[in-house]
Amino acid sequence: MQLNPKLDAALKALEPDMIDTLARWIRVPSVRSDQTAPHAPFGEAVRRALDTAMEDIARLGMTPRDVDGYCCDTEIGEGEDVIAVLAHLDVVPEGDGWHHDPYGAEIVGGRMVGRGTSDDKGPGVAALFAMKAILDAGIPLVKRCRLILGCDEECGMKDLEYYEKKIGLPEKGFSPDANFPLINTEKGLLQMKLDAPLGDERLLEIACGTRCNVVPGTAAALLKGDWREAAADAFDVEDEDCQLETALEGGNTRLIFTGVPAHASTPEKGKNAAKMLLAVLHRLGIGGAPVALLDEAAGEGDAGVNLGIAGSDAVSGPLTINLGLLFAGDGRLSVTFDCRYPVFFDDKTISSTVQKRLAPAGFVMEPTHPSHPHHVPESSQLVTRLMDVYNSITGEKARPFAIGGGTYARHLKEGVAYGMLFPGDLELEHQADESIDLANFAKAARIYAYAIVALCA
């Protein structure tokens, strides 16, 4: 790969504006809401994030297009062929445990802190400024590069489904929403919600989880009567990150479990508060068969061994499963699993196995809507060109790999995930104190600029 002094100079000159733009995007708490409005299908806050992005696109000399509040896009270059760059503006809820304002965009020790800095506003800004640098450097493109900024990546990707129907997605491209060097394989995504009758009147309520694709960092239960001492004795987790707090509320006992949140694609990096809660209730004999069976089947490990679905393949690695949501009240117990399954596994077999495993306690599964695995061969031109850019700039000899996460790339016929997290950097997406290294932010923008040139010039 040949370096371009004009492009590097343009990137360097844009760095202060790029950082300021990211801070402006972070300050919009763009969590999806069910309070919708015309041209705001995911709520007012997400709409405000979309408007902020489009204002910055126009300010940088490009033309934004509003796709009815589901997405926006902009293009540079000429020609019939289009290469897509797919990022998203929505974020998961901030959750607990922050040491800085989750929407303050505070810079601490060379890192910007805020929800969305790494997932996925930071990568979106980096890609936008890569396109701006190409324009400023006067590099002609014989293909068009289209940046699409979506608004529903975290809650089902209805944004890209709408975009595909109304406008049509390009066939090739990348999503800067994961890790470098490059991800050419994404496991299948399967969410399974099951519900069972709960006959134990001593269990008044359970509330645990904000999103199925997050390892829950807190879980709460309300028990009839005073169970404080018994619950403390039943909590046998010896880990400074995991705690149980008890309190008496009007003669009833409130249990609050604290663990460590993480992305559901890497549940082993978290410490699941819902599983701690189930274990304690089981030991106390509260919750009857649904709680006991759920604790036995799902309470140990993240590979699905006790659910009967464990396994792996050579292309994408092992299956993982996260108990993401757990609620009880009005005589019902509901649980939602987030499963990431290998390329050569079958979603129907997985869901039927889980249903049979939990059926003895009365659990019934709702219909599932899986997102099937996605794979692009390492030999493809898209992969080889993007890998050449990454290795040339970093000096590495890296190769593509597989992940359990699901990105927009799976919506393209030939799409891959490409950064922006570098090997060895902190992985804080979906966690408290999410942040990005600003030096790596600039390096990612440089990689994206050269990548667009490699694919489109």
Salt bridges, closest charged atoms under 4 A:
ASP8 OD1 - ARG446 NE 2.84
GLU15 OE2 - LYS12 NZ 3.75
ASP17 OD2 - ARG59 NH1 2.92
GLU44 OE2 - ARG48 NE 3.16
ASP51 OD1 - ARG47 NH2 2.59
ASP56 OD1 - ARG24 NH2 2.77
ASP56 OD1 - ARG59 NH2 3.07
ASP66 OD2 - ARG47 NH2 2.93
ASP68 OD2 - LYS166 NZ 2.66
ASP73 OD2 - ARG65 NH2 2.65
GLU75 OE1 - ARG144 NH1 3.20
GLU75 OE2 - ARG146 NE 2.70
ASP90 OD1 - HIS88 ND1 3.10
GLU106 OE1 - HIS100 ND1 3.11
ASP119 OD1 - HIS88 NE2 3.07
ASP119 OD2 - HIS430 NE2 3.06
ASP136 OD1 - LYS132 NZ 3.11
ASP152 OD1 - ARG32 NH1 2.81
GLU153 OE1 - HIS88 NE2 3.21
GLU154 OE2 - HIS88 NE2 4.00
GLU154 OE1 - HIS430 NE2 3.21
GLU161 OE1 - LYS158 NZ 3.81
ASP177 OD2 - HIS88 NE2 3.27
GLU186 OE1 - ARG410 NE 3.11
ASP195 OD2 - ARG332 NH2 2.28
ASP200 OD2 - ARG202 NH2 2.87
GLU205 OE2 - ARG254 NH1 2.82
ASP226 OD2 - ARG228 NH2 2.86
ASP236 OD2 - ARG283 NH2 3.28
ASP239 OD2 - LYS271 NZ 2.72
ASP241 OD2 - LYS271 NZ 2.86
GLU249 OE2 - ARG254 NE 3.28
ASP295 OD2 - HIS282 ND1 2.74
GLU296 OE2 - HIS282 NE2 4.00
ASP302 OD1 - LYS275 NZ 3.29
ASP338 OD1 - ARG340 NE 2.48
ASP347 OD1 - HIS372 NE2 3.41
GLU366 OE2 - LYS193 NZ 3.94
GLU378 OE1 - ARG399 NH2 2.95
GLU414 OE1 - LYS172 NZ 3.88
ASP425 OD1 - ARG111 NH1 3.20
GLU427 OE1 - LYS269 NZ 2.79
ASP433 OD2 - HIS99 ND1 2.66
GLU434 OE1 - ARG115 NH1 2.70
